[in-house]
Amino acid sequence: MTTPSALERPTGVPLARRLTARLVLLPAVAFALLPPRHIRTVLGILRRGAAPATTAQAQNARDAMCAASLRCAGPKGCLPRSLGAALLCRLGGTWPTWCTGVRVTPPFTAHAWIEAEGRPVGEGVPQGYFARLVAVDPLPRPTER
């Protein structure tokens, strides 16, 4: 899954955050090898008890993944990047919306991304540019039910 993009590695990500991102990279790459239904099941379990991530929290996690890994920063790294960013958010007690889908304008392109507060994070595209096929949203907090 990918969408055309330039290689962009964020600067200024603290060393501890980059090291944590490197640690979640291995499970993220392993999850990326699973069929989509299994990815959704695993992420559905992991999101339990987490608060919804803010845009800043999700952007920080995405930046850390791109700073820690050329693979994640590259144009074909959308799946491990999005999975890693979701896992990083979870380590901080939050959960973004993890999404996979397709670009709505030609040419057809599959992509994976994270969203926070209803908007794609760090994608540089307008809302509605991608059509979701699979999404793992944060669960409502017990007081919100």
MODELLER restraints for C-alpha pairs under 7 A, 6 or more apart:
rsr = mdl.restraints
at = mdl.atoms
rsr.add(forms.Gaussian(group=physical.xy_distance, feature=features.Distance(at['CA:1:A'], at['CA:76:A']), mean=6.54, stdev=0.5))
rsr.add(forms.Gaussian(group=physical.xy_distance, feature=features.Distance(at['CA:1:A'], at['CA:78:A']), mean=6.50, stdev=0.5))
rsr.add(forms.Gaussian(group=physical.xy_distance, feature=features.Distance(at['CA:1:A'], at['CA:79:A']), mean=6.61, stdev=0.5))
rsr.add(forms.Gaussian(group=physical.xy_distance, feature=features.Distance(at['CA:1:A'], at['CA:110:A']), mean=4.63, stdev=0.5))
rsr.add(forms.Gaussian(group=physical.xy_distance, feature=features.Distance(at['CA:1:A'], at['CA:111:A']), mean=4.58, stdev=0.5))
rsr.add(forms.Gaussian(group=physical.xy_distance, feature=features.Distance(at['CA:1:A'], at['CA:112:A']), mean=6.60, stdev=0.5))
rsr.add(forms.Gaussian(group=physical.xy_distance, feature=features.Distance(at['CA:2:A'], at['CA:75:A']), mean=6.03, stdev=0.5))
rsr.add(forms.Gaussian(group=physical.xy_distance, feature=features.Distance(at['CA:2:A'], at['CA:76:A']), mean=5.02, stdev=0.5))
rsr.add(forms.Gaussian(group=physical.xy_distance, feature=features.Distance(at['CA:2:A'], at['CA:78:A']), mean=5.85, stdev=0.5))
rsr.add(forms.Gaussian(group=physical.xy_distance, feature=features.Distance(at['CA:2:A'], at['CA:109:A']), mean=6.54, stdev=0.5))
rsr.add(forms.Gaussian(group=physical.xy_distance, feature=features.Distance(at['CA:2:A'], at['CA:110:A']), mean=5.73, stdev=0.5))
rsr.add(forms.Gaussian(group=physical.xy_distance, feature=features.Distance(at['CA:2:A'], at['CA:111:A']), mean=4.77, stdev=0.5))
rsr.add(forms.Gaussian(group=physical.xy_distance, feature=features.Distance(at['CA:3:A'], at['CA:75:A']), mean=6.42, stdev=0.5))
rsr.add(forms.Gaussian(group=physical.xy_distance, feature=features.Distance(at['CA:3:A'], at['CA:109:A']), mean=6.20, stdev=0.5))
rsr.add(forms.Gaussian(group=physical.xy_distance, feature=features.Distance(at['CA:3:A'], at['CA:111:A']), mean=6.10, stdev=0.5))
rsr.add(forms.Gaussian(group=physical.xy_distance, feature=features.Distance(at['CA:4:A'], at['CA:75:A']), mean=6.01, stdev=0.5))
rsr.add(forms.Gaussian(group=physical.xy_distance, feature=features.Distance(at['CA:5:A'], at['CA:75:A']), mean=5.49, stdev=0.5))
rsr.add(forms.Gaussian(group=physical.xy_distance, feature=features.Distance(at['CA:6:A'], at['CA:75:A']), mean=6.87, stdev=0.5))
rsr.add(forms.Gaussian(group=physical.xy_distance, feature=features.Distance(at['CA:7:A'], at['CA:73:A']), mean=5.90, stdev=0.5))
rsr.add(forms.Gaussian(group=physical.xy_distance, feature=features.Distance(at['CA:7:A'], at['CA:74:A']), mean=5.21, stdev=0.5))
rsr.add(forms.Gaussian(group=physical.xy_distance, feature=features.Distance(at['CA:7:A'], at['CA:75:A']), mean=6.75, stdev=0.5))
rsr.add(forms.Gaussian(group=physical.xy_distance, feature=features.Distance(at['CA:8:A'], at['CA:73:A']), mean=6.05, stdev=0.5))
rsr.add(forms.Gaussian(group=physical.xy_distance, feature=features.Distance(at['CA:9:A'], at['CA:66:A']), mean=5.52, stdev=0.5))
rsr.add(forms.Gaussian(group=physical.xy_distance, feature=features.Distance(at['CA:9:A'], at['CA:67:A']), mean=5.19, stdev=0.5))
rsr.add(forms.Gaussian(group=physical.xy_distance, feature=features.Distance(at['CA:9:A'], at['CA:73:A']), mean=6.07, stdev=0.5))
rsr.add(forms.Gaussian(group=physical.xy_distance, feature=features.Distance(at['CA:10:A'], at['CA:63:A']), mean=5.80, stdev=0.5))
rsr.add(forms.Gaussian(group=physical.xy_distance, feature=features.Distance(at['CA:10:A'], at['CA:66:A']), mean=6.61, stdev=0.5))
rsr.add(forms.Gaussian(group=physical.xy_distance, feature=features.Distance(at['CA:10:A'], at['CA:67:A']), mean=5.45, stdev=0.5))
rsr.add(forms.Gaussian(group=physical.xy_distance, feature=features.Distance(at['CA:11:A'], at['CA:67:A']), mean=6.93, stdev=0.5))
rsr.add(forms.Gaussian(group=physical.xy_distance, feature=features.Distance(at['CA:13:A'], at['CA:64:A']), mean=6.17, stdev=0.5))
rsr.add(forms.Gaussian(group=physical.xy_distance, feature=features.Distance(at['CA:13:A'], at['CA:67:A']), mean=6.94, stdev=0.5))
rsr.add(forms.Gaussian(group=physical.xy_distance, feature=features.Distance(at['CA:17:A'], at['CA:64:A']), mean=6.32, stdev=0.5))
rsr.add(forms.Gaussian(group=physical.xy_distance, feature=features.Distance(at['CA:18:A'], at['CA:64:A']), mean=5.50, stdev=0.5))
rsr.add(forms.Gaussian(group=physical.xy_distance, feature=features.Distance(at['CA:18:A'], at['CA:67:A']), mean=6.60, stdev=0.5))
rsr.add(forms.Gaussian(group=physical.xy_distance, feature=features.Distance(at['CA:18:A'], at['CA:68:A']), mean=5.16, stdev=0.5))
rsr.add(forms.Gaussian(group=physical.xy_distance, feature=features.Distance(at['CA:21:A'], at['CA:64:A']), mean=5.96, stdev=0.5))
rsr.add(forms.Gaussian(group=physical.xy_distance, feature=features.Distance(at['CA:21:A'], at['CA:65:A']), mean=5.42, stdev=0.5))
rsr.add(forms.Gaussian(group=physical.xy_distance, feature=features.Distance(at['CA:21:A'], at['CA:68:A']), mean=6.14, stdev=0.5))
rsr.add(forms.Gaussian(group=physical.xy_distance, feature=features.Distance(at['CA:21:A'], at['CA:88:A']), mean=6.74, stdev=0.5))
rsr.add(forms.Gaussian(group=physical.xy_distance, feature=features.Distance(at['CA:22:A'], at['CA:68:A']), mean=5.88, stdev=0.5))
rsr.add(forms.Gaussian(group=physical.xy_distance, feature=features.Distance(at['CA:24:A'], at['CA:84:A']), mean=5.86, stdev=0.5))
rsr.add(forms.Gaussian(group=physical.xy_distance, feature=features.Distance(at['CA:24:A'], at['CA:87:A']), mean=6.66, stdev=0.5))
rsr.add(forms.Gaussian(group=physical.xy_distance, feature=features.Distance(at['CA:24:A'], at['CA:88:A']), mean=6.93, stdev=0.5))
rsr.add(forms.Gaussian(group=physical.xy_distance, feature=features.Distance(at['CA:25:A'], at['CA:84:A']), mean=5.82, stdev=0.5))
rsr.add(forms.Gaussian(group=physical.xy_distance, feature=features.Distance(at['CA:28:A'], at['CA:80:A']), mean=5.25, stdev=0.5))
rsr.add(forms.Gaussian(group=physical.xy_distance, feature=features.Distance(at['CA:28:A'], at['CA:83:A']), mean=5.32, stdev=0.5))
rsr.add(forms.Gaussian(group=physical.xy_distance, feature=features.Distance(at['CA:28:A'], at['CA:84:A']), mean=5.07, stdev=0.5))
rsr.add(forms.Gaussian(group=physical.xy_distance, feature=features.Distance(at['CA:29:A'], at['CA:80:A']), mean=5.34, stdev=0.5))
rsr.add(forms.Gaussian(group=physical.xy_distance, feature=features.Distance(at['CA:31:A'], at['CA:39:A']), mean=6.23, stdev=0.5))
rsr.add(forms.Gaussian(group=physical.xy_distance, feature=features.Distance(at['CA:32:A'], at['CA:79:A']), mean=6.27, stdev=0.5))
rsr.add(forms.Gaussian(group=physical.xy_distance, feature=features.Distance(at['CA:32:A'], at['CA:80:A']), mean=6.04, stdev=0.5))
rsr.add(forms.Gaussian(group=physical.xy_distance, feature=features.Distance(at['CA:40:A'], at['CA:136:A']), mean=6.60, stdev=0.5))
rsr.add(forms.Gaussian(group=physical.xy_distance, feature=features.Distance(at['CA:43:A'], at['CA:136:A']), mean=6.87, stdev=0.5))
rsr.add(forms.Gaussian(group=physical.xy_distance, feature=features.Distance(at['CA:44:A'], at['CA:136:A']), mean=6.40, stdev=0.5))
rsr.add(forms.Gaussian(group=physical.xy_distance, feature=features.Distance(at['CA:47:A'], at['CA:90:A']), mean=6.92, stdev=0.5))
rsr.add(forms.Gaussian(group=physical.xy_distance, feature=features.Distance(at['CA:47:A'], at['CA:95:A']), mean=6.06, stdev=0.5))
rsr.add(forms.Gaussian(group=physical.xy_distance, feature=features.Distance(at['CA:47:A'], at['CA:138:A']), mean=6.29, stdev=0.5))
rsr.add(forms.Gaussian(group=physical.xy_distance, feature=features.Distance(at['CA:48:A'], at['CA:139:A']), mean=6.65, stdev=0.5))
rsr.add(forms.Gaussian(group=physical.xy_distance, feature=features.Distance(at['CA:50:A'], at['CA:90:A']), mean=6.70, stdev=0.5))
rsr.add(forms.Gaussian(group=physical.xy_distance, feature=features.Distance(at['CA:50:A'], at['CA:93:A']), mean=5.13, stdev=0.5))
rsr.add(forms.Gaussian(group=physical.xy_distance, feature=features.Distance(at['CA:50:A'], at['CA:94:A']), mean=4.65, stdev=0.5))
rsr.add(forms.Gaussian(group=physical.xy_distance, feature=features.Distance(at['CA:50:A'], at['CA:95:A']), mean=5.68, stdev=0.5))
rsr.add(forms.Gaussian(group=physical.xy_distance, feature=features.Distance(at['CA:51:A'], at['CA:93:A']), mean=6.43, stdev=0.5))
rsr.add(forms.Gaussian(group=physical.xy_distance, feature=features.Distance(at['CA:51:A'], at['CA:94:A']), mean=4.55, stdev=0.5))
rsr.add(forms.Gaussian(group=physical.xy_distance, feature=features.Distance(at['CA:51:A'], at['CA:95:A']), mean=6.04, stdev=0.5))
rsr.add(forms.Gaussian(group=physical.xy_distance, feature=features.Distance(at['CA:51:A'], at['CA:138:A']), mean=6.91, stdev=0.5))
rsr.add(forms.Gaussian(group=physical.xy_distance, feature=features.Distance(at['CA:51:A'], at['CA:141:A']), mean=6.82, stdev=0.5))
rsr.add(forms.Gaussian(group=physical.xy_distance, feature=features.Distance(at['CA:52:A'], at['CA:94:A']), mean=5.37, stdev=0.5))
rsr.add(forms.Gaussian(group=physical.xy_distance, feature=features.Distance(at['CA:52:A'], at['CA:95:A']), mean=5.00, stdev=0.5))
rsr.add(forms.Gaussian(group=physical.xy_distance, feature=features.Distance(at['CA:52:A'], at['CA:96:A']), mean=5.94, stdev=0.5))
rsr.add(forms.Gaussian(group=physical.xy_distance, feature=features.Distance(at['CA:52:A'], at['CA:138:A']), mean=5.45, stdev=0.5))
rsr.add(forms.Gaussian(group=physical.xy_distance, feature=features.Distance(at['CA:53:A'], at['CA:94:A']), mean=4.89, stdev=0.5))
rsr.add(forms.Gaussian(group=physical.xy_distance, feature=features.Distance(at['CA:53:A'], at['CA:95:A']), mean=5.00, stdev=0.5))
rsr.add(forms.Gaussian(group=physical.xy_distance, feature=features.Distance(at['CA:53:A'], at['CA:96:A']), mean=4.89, stdev=0.5))
rsr.add(forms.Gaussian(group=physical.xy_distance, feature=features.Distance(at['CA:53:A'], at['CA:116:A']), mean=6.04, stdev=0.5))
rsr.add(forms.Gaussian(group=physical.xy_distance, feature=features.Distance(at['CA:54:A'], at['CA:116:A']), mean=5.66, stdev=0.5))
rsr.add(forms.Gaussian(group=physical.xy_distance, feature=features.Distance(at['CA:54:A'], at['CA:117:A']), mean=6.32, stdev=0.5))
rsr.add(forms.Gaussian(group=physical.xy_distance, feature=features.Distance(at['CA:55:A'], at['CA:116:A']), mean=4.96, stdev=0.5))
rsr.add(forms.Gaussian(group=physical.xy_distance, feature=features.Distance(at['CA:55:A'], at['CA:117:A']), mean=6.30, stdev=0.5))
rsr.add(forms.Gaussian(group=physical.xy_distance, feature=features.Distance(at['CA:55:A'], at['CA:121:A']), mean=6.73, stdev=0.5))
rsr.add(forms.Gaussian(group=physical.xy_distance, feature=features.Distance(at['CA:57:A'], at['CA:89:A']), mean=6.94, stdev=0.5))
rsr.add(forms.Gaussian(group=physical.xy_distance, feature=features.Distance(at['CA:58:A'], at['CA:85:A']), mean=6.98, stdev=0.5))
rsr.add(forms.Gaussian(group=physical.xy_distance, feature=features.Distance(at['CA:58:A'], at['CA:89:A']), mean=6.55, stdev=0.5))
rsr.add(forms.Gaussian(group=physical.xy_distance, feature=features.Distance(at['CA:58:A'], at['CA:96:A']), mean=6.37, stdev=0.5))
rsr.add(forms.Gaussian(group=physical.xy_distance, feature=features.Distance(at['CA:58:A'], at['CA:116:A']), mean=6.60, stdev=0.5))
rsr.add(forms.Gaussian(group=physical.xy_distance, feature=features.Distance(at['CA:58:A'], at['CA:121:A']), mean=6.78, stdev=0.5))
rsr.add(forms.Gaussian(group=physical.xy_distance, feature=features.Distance(at['CA:59:A'], at['CA:121:A']), mean=5.98, stdev=0.5))
rsr.add(forms.Gaussian(group=physical.xy_distance, feature=features.Distance(at['CA:59:A'], at['CA:122:A']), mean=6.33, stdev=0.5))
rsr.add(forms.Gaussian(group=physical.xy_distance, feature=features.Distance(at['CA:61:A'], at['CA:85:A']), mean=4.84, stdev=0.5))
rsr.add(forms.Gaussian(group=physical.xy_distance, feature=features.Distance(at['CA:61:A'], at['CA:88:A']), mean=5.78, stdev=0.5))
rsr.add(forms.Gaussian(group=physical.xy_distance, feature=features.Distance(at['CA:61:A'], at['CA:89:A']), mean=6.17, stdev=0.5))
rsr.add(forms.Gaussian(group=physical.xy_distance, feature=features.Distance(at['CA:62:A'], at['CA:81:A']), mean=6.88, stdev=0.5))
rsr.add(forms.Gaussian(group=physical.xy_distance, feature=features.Distance(at['CA:62:A'], at['CA:85:A']), mean=4.96, stdev=0.5))
rsr.add(forms.Gaussian(group=physical.xy_distance, feature=features.Distance(at['CA:65:A'], at['CA:72:A']), mean=6.27, stdev=0.5))
rsr.add(forms.Gaussian(group=physical.xy_distance, feature=features.Distance(at['CA:65:A'], at['CA:81:A']), mean=6.09, stdev=0.5))
rsr.add(forms.Gaussian(group=physical.xy_distance, feature=features.Distance(at['CA:65:A'], at['CA:84:A']), mean=6.52, stdev=0.5))
rsr.add(forms.Gaussian(group=physical.xy_distance, feature=features.Distance(at['CA:65:A'], at['CA:85:A']), mean=6.34, stdev=0.5))
rsr.add(forms.Gaussian(group=physical.xy_distance, feature=features.Distance(at['CA:66:A'], at['CA:72:A']), mean=5.24, stdev=0.5))
rsr.add(forms.Gaussian(group=physical.xy_distance, feature=features.Distance(at['CA:66:A'], at['CA:73:A']), mean=4.35, stdev=0.5))
rsr.add(forms.Gaussian(group=physical.xy_distance, feature=features.Distance(at['CA:71:A'], at['CA:77:A']), mean=5.34, stdev=0.5))
rsr.add(forms.Gaussian(group=physical.xy_distance, feature=features.Distance(at['CA:72:A'], at['CA:78:A']), mean=6.49, stdev=0.5))
rsr.add(forms.Gaussian(group=physical.xy_distance, feature=features.Distance(at['CA:72:A'], at['CA:80:A']), mean=6.24, stdev=0.5))
rsr.add(forms.Gaussian(group=physical.xy_distance, feature=features.Distance(at['CA:72:A'], at['CA:81:A']), mean=4.75, stdev=0.5))
rsr.add(forms.Gaussian(group=physical.xy_distance, feature=features.Distance(at['CA:78:A'], at['CA:111:A']), mean=6.44, stdev=0.5))
rsr.add(forms.Gaussian(group=physical.xy_distance, feature=features.Distance(at['CA:78:A'], at['CA:112:A']), mean=5.40, stdev=0.5))
rsr.add(forms.Gaussian(group=physical.xy_distance, feature=features.Distance(at['CA:78:A'], at['CA:113:A']), mean=6.58, stdev=0.5))
rsr.add(forms.Gaussian(group=physical.xy_distance, feature=features.Distance(at['CA:79:A'], at['CA:112:A']), mean=5.23, stdev=0.5))
rsr.add(forms.Gaussian(group=physical.xy_distance, feature=features.Distance(at['CA:82:A'], at['CA:98:A']), mean=6.91, stdev=0.5))
rsr.add(forms.Gaussian(group=physical.xy_distance, feature=features.Distance(at['CA:82:A'], at['CA:112:A']), mean=6.23, stdev=0.5))
rsr.add(forms.Gaussian(group=physical.xy_distance, feature=features.Distance(at['CA:82:A'], at['CA:113:A']), mean=5.07, stdev=0.5))
rsr.add(forms.Gaussian(group=physical.xy_distance, feature=features.Distance(at['CA:82:A'], at['CA:114:A']), mean=5.79, stdev=0.5))
rsr.add(forms.Gaussian(group=physical.xy_distance, feature=features.Distance(at['CA:86:A'], at['CA:95:A']), mean=6.32, stdev=0.5))
rsr.add(forms.Gaussian(group=physical.xy_distance, feature=features.Distance(at['CA:86:A'], at['CA:96:A']), mean=6.14, stdev=0.5))
rsr.add(forms.Gaussian(group=physical.xy_distance, feature=features.Distance(at['CA:86:A'], at['CA:98:A']), mean=6.73, stdev=0.5))
rsr.add(forms.Gaussian(group=physical.xy_distance, feature=features.Distance(at['CA:89:A'], at['CA:95:A']), mean=5.60, stdev=0.5))
rsr.add(forms.Gaussian(group=physical.xy_distance, feature=features.Distance(at['CA:95:A'], at['CA:138:A']), mean=5.61, stdev=0.5))
rsr.add(forms.Gaussian(group=physical.xy_distance, feature=features.Distance(at['CA:96:A'], at['CA:114:A']), mean=6.18, stdev=0.5))
rsr.add(forms.Gaussian(group=physical.xy_distance, feature=features.Distance(at['CA:96:A'], at['CA:115:A']), mean=5.78, stdev=0.5))
rsr.add(forms.Gaussian(group=physical.xy_distance, feature=features.Distance(at['CA:96:A'], at['CA:116:A']), mean=5.37, stdev=0.5))
rsr.add(forms.Gaussian(group=physical.xy_distance, feature=features.Distance(at['CA:96:A'], at['CA:137:A']), mean=6.81, stdev=0.5))
rsr.add(forms.Gaussian(group=physical.xy_distance, feature=features.Distance(at['CA:96:A'], at['CA:138:A']), mean=6.41, stdev=0.5))
rsr.add(forms.Gaussian(group=physical.xy_distance, feature=features.Distance(at['CA:97:A'], at['CA:114:A']), mean=5.48, stdev=0.5))
rsr.add(forms.Gaussian(group=physical.xy_distance, feature=features.Distance(at['CA:97:A'], at['CA:115:A']), mean=4.92, stdev=0.5))
rsr.add(forms.Gaussian(group=physical.xy_distance, feature=features.Distance(at['CA:97:A'], at['CA:116:A']), mean=6.19, stdev=0.5))
rsr.add(forms.Gaussian(group=physical.xy_distance, feature=features.Distance(at['CA:97:A'], at['CA:135:A']), mean=6.58, stdev=0.5))
rsr.add(forms.Gaussian(group=physical.xy_distance, feature=features.Distance(at['CA:97:A'], at['CA:136:A']), mean=5.52, stdev=0.5))
rsr.add(forms.Gaussian(group=physical.xy_distance, feature=features.Distance(at['CA:97:A'], at['CA:137:A']), mean=4.38, stdev=0.5))
rsr.add(forms.Gaussian(group=physical.xy_distance, feature=features.Distance(at['CA:97:A'], at['CA:138:A']), mean=6.17, stdev=0.5))
rsr.add(forms.Gaussian(group=physical.xy_distance, feature=features.Distance(at['CA:98:A'], at['CA:113:A']), mean=6.20, stdev=0.5))
rsr.add(forms.Gaussian(group=physical.xy_distance, feature=features.Distance(at['CA:98:A'], at['CA:114:A']), mean=4.55, stdev=0.5))
rsr.add(forms.Gaussian(group=physical.xy_distance, feature=features.Distance(at['CA:98:A'], at['CA:115:A']), mean=6.45, stdev=0.5))
rsr.add(forms.Gaussian(group=physical.xy_distance, feature=features.Distance(at['CA:98:A'], at['CA:135:A']), mean=5.50, stdev=0.5))
rsr.add(forms.Gaussian(group=physical.xy_distance, feature=features.Distance(at['CA:98:A'], at['CA:136:A']), mean=5.14, stdev=0.5))
rsr.add(forms.Gaussian(group=physical.xy_distance, feature=features.Distance(at['CA:98:A'], at['CA:137:A']), mean=6.58, stdev=0.5))
rsr.add(forms.Gaussian(group=physical.xy_distance, feature=features.Distance(at['CA:99:A'], at['CA:112:A']), mean=5.61, stdev=0.5))
rsr.add(forms.Gaussian(group=physical.xy_distance, feature=features.Distance(at['CA:99:A'], at['CA:113:A']), mean=5.31, stdev=0.5))
rsr.add(forms.Gaussian(group=physical.xy_distance, feature=features.Distance(at['CA:99:A'], at['CA:114:A']), mean=5.74, stdev=0.5))
rsr.add(forms.Gaussian(group=physical.xy_distance, feature=features.Distance(at['CA:99:A'], at['CA:132:A']), mean=6.30, stdev=0.5))
rsr.add(forms.Gaussian(group=physical.xy_distance, feature=features.Distance(at['CA:99:A'], at['CA:134:A']), mean=5.66, stdev=0.5))
rsr.add(forms.Gaussian(group=physical.xy_distance, feature=features.Distance(at['CA:99:A'], at['CA:135:A']), mean=4.36, stdev=0.5))
rsr.add(forms.Gaussian(group=physical.xy_distance, feature=features.Distance(at['CA:99:A'], at['CA:136:A']), mean=6.56, stdev=0.5))
rsr.add(forms.Gaussian(group=physical.xy_distance, feature=features.Distance(at['CA:100:A'], at['CA:111:A']), mean=5.70, stdev=0.5))
rsr.add(forms.Gaussian(group=physical.xy_distance, feature=features.Distance(at['CA:100:A'], at['CA:112:A']), mean=4.09, stdev=0.5))
rsr.add(forms.Gaussian(group=physical.xy_distance, feature=features.Distance(at['CA:100:A'], at['CA:113:A']), mean=6.26, stdev=0.5))
rsr.add(forms.Gaussian(group=physical.xy_distance, feature=features.Distance(at['CA:100:A'], at['CA:132:A']), mean=5.82, stdev=0.5))
rsr.add(forms.Gaussian(group=physical.xy_distance, feature=features.Distance(at['CA:100:A'], at['CA:133:A']), mean=5.86, stdev=0.5))
rsr.add(forms.Gaussian(group=physical.xy_distance, feature=features.Distance(at['CA:100:A'], at['CA:134:A']), mean=5.28, stdev=0.5))
rsr.add(forms.Gaussian(group=physical.xy_distance, feature=features.Distance(at['CA:100:A'], at['CA:135:A']), mean=6.51, stdev=0.5))
rsr.add(forms.Gaussian(group=physical.xy_distance, feature=features.Distance(at['CA:101:A'], at['CA:110:A']), mean=5.73, stdev=0.5))
rsr.add(forms.Gaussian(group=physical.xy_distance, feature=features.Distance(at['CA:101:A'], at['CA:111:A']), mean=5.56, stdev=0.5))
rsr.add(forms.Gaussian(group=physical.xy_distance, feature=features.Distance(at['CA:101:A'], at['CA:112:A']), mean=6.38, stdev=0.5))
rsr.add(forms.Gaussian(group=physical.xy_distance, feature=features.Distance(at['CA:101:A'], at['CA:130:A']), mean=6.46, stdev=0.5))
rsr.add(forms.Gaussian(group=physical.xy_distance, feature=features.Distance(at['CA:101:A'], at['CA:131:A']), mean=5.44, stdev=0.5))
rsr.add(forms.Gaussian(group=physical.xy_distance, feature=features.Distance(at['CA:101:A'], at['CA:132:A']), mean=4.36, stdev=0.5))
rsr.add(forms.Gaussian(group=physical.xy_distance, feature=features.Distance(at['CA:101:A'], at['CA:133:A']), mean=4.57, stdev=0.5))
rsr.add(forms.Gaussian(group=physical.xy_distance, feature=features.Distance(at['CA:101:A'], at['CA:134:A']), mean=6.53, stdev=0.5))
rsr.add(forms.Gaussian(group=physical.xy_distance, feature=features.Distance(at['CA:102:A'], at['CA:108:A']), mean=6.74, stdev=0.5))
rsr.add(forms.Gaussian(group=physical.xy_distance, feature=features.Distance(at['CA:102:A'], at['CA:109:A']), mean=5.47, stdev=0.5))
rsr.add(forms.Gaussian(group=physical.xy_distance, feature=features.Distance(at['CA:102:A'], at['CA:110:A']), mean=4.36, stdev=0.5))
rsr.add(forms.Gaussian(group=physical.xy_distance, feature=features.Distance(at['CA:102:A'], at['CA:111:A']), mean=5.73, stdev=0.5))
rsr.add(forms.Gaussian(group=physical.xy_distance, feature=features.Distance(at['CA:102:A'], at['CA:130:A']), mean=5.43, stdev=0.5))
rsr.add(forms.Gaussian(group=physical.xy_distance, feature=features.Distance(at['CA:102:A'], at['CA:131:A']), mean=5.36, stdev=0.5))
rsr.add(forms.Gaussian(group=physical.xy_distance, feature=features.Distance(at['CA:102:A'], at['CA:132:A']), mean=6.75, stdev=0.5))
rsr.add(forms.Gaussian(group=physical.xy_distance, feature=features.Distance(at['CA:103:A'], at['CA:109:A']), mean=5.41, stdev=0.5))
rsr.add(forms.Gaussian(group=physical.xy_distance, feature=features.Distance(at['CA:103:A'], at['CA:110:A']), mean=6.51, stdev=0.5))
rsr.add(forms.Gaussian(group=physical.xy_distance, feature=features.Distance(at['CA:103:A'], at['CA:129:A']), mean=5.97, stdev=0.5))
rsr.add(forms.Gaussian(group=physical.xy_distance, feature=features.Distance(at['CA:103:A'], at['CA:130:A']), mean=4.41, stdev=0.5))
rsr.add(forms.Gaussian(group=physical.xy_distance, feature=features.Distance(at['CA:103:A'], at['CA:131:A']), mean=6.19, stdev=0.5))
rsr.add(forms.Gaussian(group=physical.xy_distance, feature=features.Distance(at['CA:104:A'], at['CA:129:A']), mean=5.88, stdev=0.5))
rsr.add(forms.Gaussian(group=physical.xy_distance, feature=features.Distance(at['CA:104:A'], at['CA:130:A']), mean=5.54, stdev=0.5))
rsr.add(forms.Gaussian(group=physical.xy_distance, feature=features.Distance(at['CA:104:A'], at['CA:131:A']), mean=6.07, stdev=0.5))
rsr.add(forms.Gaussian(group=physical.xy_distance, feature=features.Distance(at['CA:113:A'], at['CA:120:A']), mean=6.94, stdev=0.5))
rsr.add(forms.Gaussian(group=physical.xy_distance, feature=features.Distance(at['CA:114:A'], at['CA:120:A']), mean=5.96, stdev=0.5))
rsr.add(forms.Gaussian(group=physical.xy_distance, feature=features.Distance(at['CA:114:A'], at['CA:121:A']), mean=5.92, stdev=0.5))
rsr.add(forms.Gaussian(group=physical.xy_distance, feature=features.Distance(at['CA:115:A'], at['CA:121:A']), mean=5.28, stdev=0.5))
rsr.add(forms.Gaussian(group=physical.xy_distance, feature=features.Distance(at['CA:119:A'], at['CA:127:A']), mean=6.29, stdev=0.5))
rsr.add(forms.Gaussian(group=physical.xy_distance, feature=features.Distance(at['CA:120:A'], at['CA:127:A']), mean=6.93, stdev=0.5))
